[in-house]
Amino acid sequence: MSSKGLGIGLLFGAAVGLVIGLLYAPRPGQETRELVKERAQEIFGKLKRSDNGKVEAGSIHP
């Protein structure tokens, strides 16, 4: 597997794990949806601001 494919696989796996963790967290549904929305906006905002859609490692904080 190429390093690009490995990186994409790791990012996808991390995203799936994050979503599953948020869905099973002991929070009310509305609070969980707001948290997911805020995190998604933060991540996509950083992707838009970065060069060529690349984000530096460690630049997205939970």
N, CA, C and O atoms as a GROMACS GRO file, in nm:
protein
  248
    1MET      N    1   0.085  -0.118   0.000
    1MET     CA    2   0.000   0.000   0.000
    1MET      C    3   0.089   0.123   0.000
    1MET      O    4   0.188   0.128   0.072
    2SER      N    5   0.054   0.220  -0.079
    2SER     CA    6   0.134   0.343  -0.085
    2SER      C    7   0.112   0.425   0.042
    2SER      O    8   0.014   0.406   0.114
    3SER      N    9   0.204   0.516   0.068
    3SER     CA   10   0.191   0.600   0.187
    3SER      C   11   0.070   0.692   0.177
    3SER      O   12   0.010   0.726   0.278
    4LYS      N   13   0.035   0.733   0.054
    4LYS     CA   14  -0.084   0.817   0.036
    4LYS      C   15  -0.210   0.739   0.073
    4LYS      O   16  -0.297   0.790   0.143
    5GLY      N   17  -0.218   0.616   0.026
    5GLY     CA   18  -0.333   0.531   0.058
    5GLY      C   19  -0.341   0.501   0.206
    5GLY      O   20  -0.450   0.496   0.263
    6LEU      N   21  -0.226   0.480   0.268
    6LEU     CA   22  -0.222   0.454   0.411
    6LEU      C   23  -0.271   0.577   0.488
    6LEU      O   24  -0.348   0.564   0.583
    7GLY      N   25  -0.227   0.694   0.447
    7GLY     CA   26  -0.269   0.818   0.514
    7GLY      C   27  -0.418   0.840   0.503
    7GLY      O   28  -0.484   0.878   0.600
    8ILE      N   29  -0.472   0.816   0.384
    8ILE     CA   30  -0.616   0.832   0.364
    8ILE      C   31  -0.692   0.731   0.450
    8ILE      O   32  -0.794   0.764   0.510
    9GLY      N   33  -0.643   0.610   0.454
    9GLY     CA   34  -0.707   0.507   0.536
    9GLY      C   35  -0.705   0.542   0.684
    9GLY      O   36  -0.804   0.521   0.754
   10LEU      N   37  -0.593   0.595   0.731
   10LEU     CA   38  -0.584   0.634   0.871
   10LEU      C   39  -0.678   0.750   0.903
   10LEU      O   40  -0.744   0.749   1.007
   11LEU      N   41  -0.686   0.848   0.815
   11LEU     CA   42  -0.778   0.960   0.837
   11LEU      C   43  -0.923   0.914   0.836
   11LEU      O   44  -1.003   0.957   0.920
   12PHE      N   45  -0.956   0.827   0.744
   12PHE     CA   46  -1.093   0.775   0.737
   12PHE      C   47  -1.126   0.696   0.863
   12PHE      O   48  -1.234   0.711   0.920
   13GLY      N   49  -1.034   0.612   0.906
   13GLY     CA   50  -1.056   0.534   1.028
   13GLY      C   51  -1.072   0.621   1.151
   13GLY      O   52  -1.156   0.595   1.236
   14ALA      N   53  -0.991   0.727   1.159
   14ALA     CA   54  -1.002   0.819   1.272
   14ALA      C   55  -1.137   0.891   1.270
   14ALA      O   56  -1.199   0.910   1.375
   15ALA      N   57  -1.182   0.932   1.152
   15ALA     CA   58  -1.311   1.000   1.140
   15ALA      C   59  -1.426   0.908   1.181
   15ALA      O   60  -1.516   0.950   1.252
   16VAL      N   61  -1.421   0.784   1.136
   16VAL     CA   62  -1.526   0.688   1.172
   16VAL      C   63  -1.525   0.664   1.323
   16VAL      O   64  -1.631   0.660   1.386
   17GLY      N   65  -1.407   0.648   1.380
   17GLY     CA   66  -1.396   0.629   1.525
   17GLY      C   67  -1.450   0.747   1.603
   17GLY      O   68  -1.517   0.729   1.705
   18LEU      N   69  -1.422   0.867   1.556
   18LEU     CA   70  -1.471   0.988   1.622
   18LEU      C   71  -1.623   0.993   1.619
   18LEU      O   72  -1.687   1.021   1.720
   19VAL      N   73  -1.680   0.965   1.503
   19VAL     CA   74  -1.826   0.970   1.490
   19VAL      C   75  -1.891   0.864   1.580
   19VAL      O   76  -1.988   0.894   1.649
   20ILE      N   77  -1.839   0.743   1.579
   20ILE     CA   78  -1.895   0.637   1.663
   20ILE      C   79  -1.882   0.674   1.811
   20ILE      O   80  -1.976   0.654   1.888
   21GLY      N   81  -1.767   0.728   1.850
   21GLY     CA   82  -1.748   0.770   1.988
   21GLY      C   83  -1.846   0.879   2.029
   21GLY      O   84  -1.900   0.875   2.140
   22LEU      N   85  -1.869   0.974   1.942
   22LEU     CA   86  -1.964   1.082   1.973
   22LEU      C   87  -2.107   1.030   1.983
   22LEU      O   88  -2.184   1.074   2.068
   23LEU      N   89  -2.142   0.937   1.896
   23LEU     CA   90  -2.278   0.885   1.897
   23LEU      C   91  -2.307   0.801   2.021
   23LEU      O   92  -2.422   0.795   2.065
   24TYR      N   93  -2.207   0.737   2.077
   24TYR     CA   94  -2.226   0.654   2.195
   24TYR      C   95  -2.191   0.726   2.325
   24TYR      O   96  -2.200   0.667   2.432
   25ALA      N   97  -2.153   0.851   2.317
   25ALA     CA   98  -2.119   0.929   2.436
   25ALA      C   99  -2.246   0.957   2.516
   25ALA      O  100  -2.354   0.973   2.459
   26PRO      N  101  -2.233   0.964   2.648
   26PRO     CA  102  -2.351   0.989   2.732
   26PRO      C  103  -2.392   1.136   2.734
   26PRO      O  104  -2.382   1.203   2.837
   27ARG      N  105  -2.437   1.186   2.621
   27ARG     CA  106  -2.483   1.325   2.609
   27ARG      C  107  -2.621   1.324   2.545
   27ARG      O  108  -2.657   1.229   2.475
   28PRO      N  109  -2.698   1.428   2.570
   28PRO     CA  110  -2.826   1.439   2.498
   28PRO      C  111  -2.801   1.455   2.348
   28PRO      O  112  -2.696   1.504   2.307
   29GLY      N  113  -2.896   1.413   2.266
   29GLY     CA  114  -2.882   1.417   2.121
   29GLY      C  115  -2.852   1.555   2.066
   29GLY      O  116  -2.766   1.570   1.980
   30GLN      N  117  -2.922   1.657   2.116
   30GLN     CA  118  -2.901   1.793   2.066
   30GLN      C  119  -2.758   1.838   2.095
   30GLN      O  120  -2.694   1.900   2.009
   31GLU      N  121  -2.708   1.810   2.212
   31GLU     CA  122  -2.571   1.849   2.248
   31GLU      C  123  -2.469   1.778   2.160
   31GLU      O  124  -2.372   1.839   2.116
   32THR      N  125  -2.492   1.650   2.132
   32THR     CA  126  -2.402   1.574   2.046
   32THR      C  127  -2.402   1.630   1.904
   32THR      O  128  -2.296   1.643   1.843
   33ARG      N  129  -2.520   1.662   1.852
   33ARG     CA  130  -2.528   1.718   1.717
   33ARG      C  131  -2.456   1.852   1.708
   33ARG      O  132  -2.389   1.880   1.608
   34GLU      N  133  -2.470   1.936   1.810
   34GLU     CA  134  -2.400   2.064   1.812
   34GLU      C  135  -2.248   2.044   1.813
   34GLU      O  136  -2.175   2.115   1.744
   35LEU      N  137  -2.203   1.947   1.892
   35LEU     CA  138  -2.060   1.919   1.900
   35LEU      C  139  -2.006   1.871   1.766
   35LEU      O  140  -1.900   1.915   1.722
   36VAL      N  141  -2.079   1.780   1.700
   36VAL     CA  142  -2.037   1.731   1.568
   36VAL      C  143  -2.032   1.846   1.468
   36VAL      O  144  -1.938   1.856   1.390
   37LYS      N  145  -2.133   1.932   1.470
   37LYS     CA  146  -2.139   2.046   1.379
   37LYS      C  147  -2.020   2.140   1.401
   37LYS      O  148  -1.957   2.183   1.304
   38GLU      N  149  -1.990   2.172   1.526
   38GLU     CA  150  -1.878   2.262   1.557
   38GLU      C  151  -1.745   2.203   1.511
   38GLU      O  152  -1.664   2.273   1.451
   39ARG      N  153  -1.724   2.075   1.539
   39ARG     CA  154  -1.598   2.011   1.500
   39ARG      C  155  -1.584   2.005   1.349
   39ARG      O  156  -1.476   2.028   1.296
   40ALA      N  157  -1.692   1.973   1.280
   40ALA     CA  158  -1.687   1.965   1.133
   40ALA      C  159  -1.655   2.102   1.074
   40ALA      O  160  -1.575   2.112   0.981
   41GLN      N  161  -1.718   2.207   1.127
   41GLN     CA  162  -1.690   2.342   1.078
   41GLN      C  163  -1.545   2.380   1.103
   41GLN      O  164  -1.482   2.443   1.019
   42GLU      N  165  -1.493   2.343   1.219
   42GLU     CA  166  -1.353   2.372   1.252
   42GLU      C  167  -1.258   2.302   1.155
   42GLU      O  168  -1.164   2.364   1.104
   43ILE      N  169  -1.282   2.175   1.131
   43ILE     CA  170  -1.193   2.098   1.044
   43ILE      C  171  -1.201   2.149   0.900
   43ILE      O  172  -1.097   2.169   0.836
   44PHE      N  173  -1.322   2.170   0.848
   44PHE     CA  174  -1.336   2.217   0.710
   44PHE      C  175  -1.283   2.359   0.694
   44PHE      O  176  -1.230   2.393   0.589
   45GLY      N  177  -1.296   2.441   0.797
   45GLY     CA  178  -1.239   2.576   0.793
   45GLY      C  179  -1.088   2.572   0.782
   45GLY      O  180  -1.029   2.649   0.707
   46LYS      N  181  -1.026   2.481   0.857
   46LYS     CA  182  -0.880   2.468   0.850
   46LYS      C  183  -0.837   2.414   0.714
   46LYS      O  184  -0.734   2.454   0.661
   47LEU      N  185  -0.915   2.322   0.658
   47LEU     CA  186  -0.882   2.268   0.526
   47LEU      C  187  -0.890   2.377   0.420
   47LEU      O  188  -0.806   2.382   0.330
   48LYS      N  189  -0.990   2.464   0.428
   48LYS     CA  190  -1.006   2.570   0.330
   48LYS      C  191  -0.894   2.672   0.339
   48LYS      O  192  -0.850   2.725   0.237
   49ARG      N  193  -0.846   2.701   0.460
   49ARG     CA  194  -0.742   2.802   0.479
   49ARG      C  195  -0.603   2.750   0.446
   49ARG      O  196  -0.513   2.829   0.417
   50SER      N  197  -0.584   2.621   0.450
   50SER     CA  198  -0.450   2.566   0.430
   50SER      C  199  -0.415   2.560   0.281
   50SER      O  200  -0.503   2.571   0.195
   51ASP      N  201  -0.288   2.542   0.253
   51ASP     CA  202  -0.240   2.534   0.114
   51ASP      C  203  -0.283   2.404   0.050
   51ASP      O  204  -0.257   2.296   0.104
   52ASN      N  205  -0.349   2.413  -0.064
   52ASN     CA  206  -0.388   2.297  -0.144
   52ASN      C  207  -0.469   2.194  -0.067
   52ASN      O  208  -0.464   2.076  -0.099
   53GLY      N  209  -0.543   2.236   0.033
   53GLY     CA  210  -0.627   2.144   0.108
   53GLY      C  211  -0.552   2.054   0.203
   53GLY      O  212  -0.609   1.957   0.253
   54LYS      N  213  -0.426   2.084   0.230
   54LYS     CA  214  -0.347   2.002   0.321
   54LYS      C  215  -0.344   2.068   0.458
   54LYS      O  216  -0.331   2.190   0.469
   55VAL      N  217  -0.355   1.988   0.561
   55VAL     CA  218  -0.348   2.036   0.698
   55VAL      C  219  -0.222   1.980   0.761
   55VAL      O  220  -0.191   1.862   0.744
   56GLU      N  221  -0.149   2.063   0.834
   56GLU     CA  222  -0.028   2.015   0.899
   56GLU      C  223  -0.064   1.918   1.010
   56GLU      O  224  -0.167   1.934   1.076
   57ALA      N  225   0.019   1.819   1.030
   57ALA     CA  226  -0.004   1.721   1.135
   57ALA      C  227  -0.009   1.791   1.270
   57ALA      O  228   0.075   1.875   1.301
   58GLY      N  229  -0.109   1.756   1.350
   58GLY     CA  230  -0.123   1.812   1.483
   58GLY      C  231  -0.189   1.948   1.488
   58GLY      O  232  -0.195   2.008   1.595
   59SER      N  233  -0.239   1.999   1.376
   59SER     CA  234  -0.298   2.132   1.378
   59SER      C  235  -0.446   2.131   1.413
   59SER      O  236  -0.505   2.237   1.436
   60ILE      N  237  -0.508   2.013   1.417
   60ILE     CA  238  -0.649   2.003   1.454
   60ILE      C  239  -0.655   1.946   1.594
   60ILE      O  240  -0.613   1.833   1.618
   61HIS      N  241  -0.709   2.023   1.686
   61HIS     CA  242  -0.716   1.982   1.826
   61HIS      C  243  -0.859   1.944   1.862
   61HIS      O  244  -0.953   2.009   1.817
   62PRO      N  245  -0.875   1.838   1.945
   62PRO     CA  246  -1.011   1.798   1.985
   62PRO      C  247  -1.074   1.899   2.078
   62PRO      O  248  -1.188   1.880   2.121
   0.00000   0.00000   0.00000
